[in-house]
Amino acid sequence: MTLKDMDYILELAQTQNFNRAAENLYIAQPTLSYHIKTVEEELGFQIFTRSGKGAALTPAGAQFCATLRNIRLELRHAIEQAQNFSARYSESITIGLPNRTAISSLPAIIRAFAKLHPNVALDPVFSPGRTVEQFLKGETDILFAVTEQVRRVPDIKVYPLYECPICLVTKPDDPLARKELVTAEDLAGRTLMVGGPSPLALRQVQKRMVSTGTIHYFNSPDHDSTLTNVAADRGVCLSPEFLDDGNPAFAWVPFDCPETISCVLCTHKEDSRPIVRELVRLICGYYKN
């Protein structure tokens, strides 16, 4: 099935009339009928029922067209983006991030990089939980990661970026939200959300807090579930500061502990492009100053 076939199907689904659809598509009605029949034979099910009054979607056809509309919109967007890229840029670099605050200076970095290389596109790709997988598949050129995520990954280059502190996350009206620094003693009698895919340093802090016997704890499978539980007054949580997205529903307060989370940038070892190395140096420079 081609893009043209998609447009033919969607136009006929809209007009439910072969003659009118053919006119809107600037083709002959027999040509449209031939294409629709060919696609139906290729797919193995009937999209339309024909009658003297026109064409109506079958139940399978209605479901198919609902999905097809989304696919066609995504394809159109991809084509338009590619056209924009080809008209302006000669090269692109993608950087995989779990969220937009992982590299807080990214907007400034993009602006600075654009001044140095106006013909090179720098595109962030946000994929929580999938950044390492995408990078290893070659879908991104640079990866932001926690050190332990890539410690044993072969064929990559690793660049230290910064040490991320651990924060207590609570609701803004919680008395702890007014403190400049939360201590272990402050959590006595409170319920702490623990578990999920936490970095090793964070798990160590959670384990130490639970072992005090002065707090309650509640297992939570992932960060979004944890924040939902915090918002529902089920407890508080500890989290890497880079996950703070500025949501006013939560207060992020530094937590008094020696542990930090080592954050790094990674590139593919075989990627020898000078432009990539220059970008890595630029990003790292923002955290050294």
Buried (B, 14 or more C-beta within 10 A) or exposed (E): EEEEBBBBBBBBBEBBBBEBBBBBBEBEBEEBBEBBBEBBEEEEEBBBEEEEEBBEBBEEBEEBBEEBBEEBEEEEEEEEEEEEBEEEBEEEBBBBBBBEBBBBBBEEBBEBBEEEBEEBBBBBBEBEEBBBEBBBEEBBBBBBBBBEBBEEBEEBBBBEBBEBBBBBBBBEEBEBBEBEEBEBEBBEEBBBBBBBEBBEBBBBBBEEBBEEEEBEBBEBEBBEBBBEBBBEEBBBBBBBBBBBEEEEEBBBBBBBBEBBBBBBBBBBEEBEEEBBBBBBEBBBEBBEE
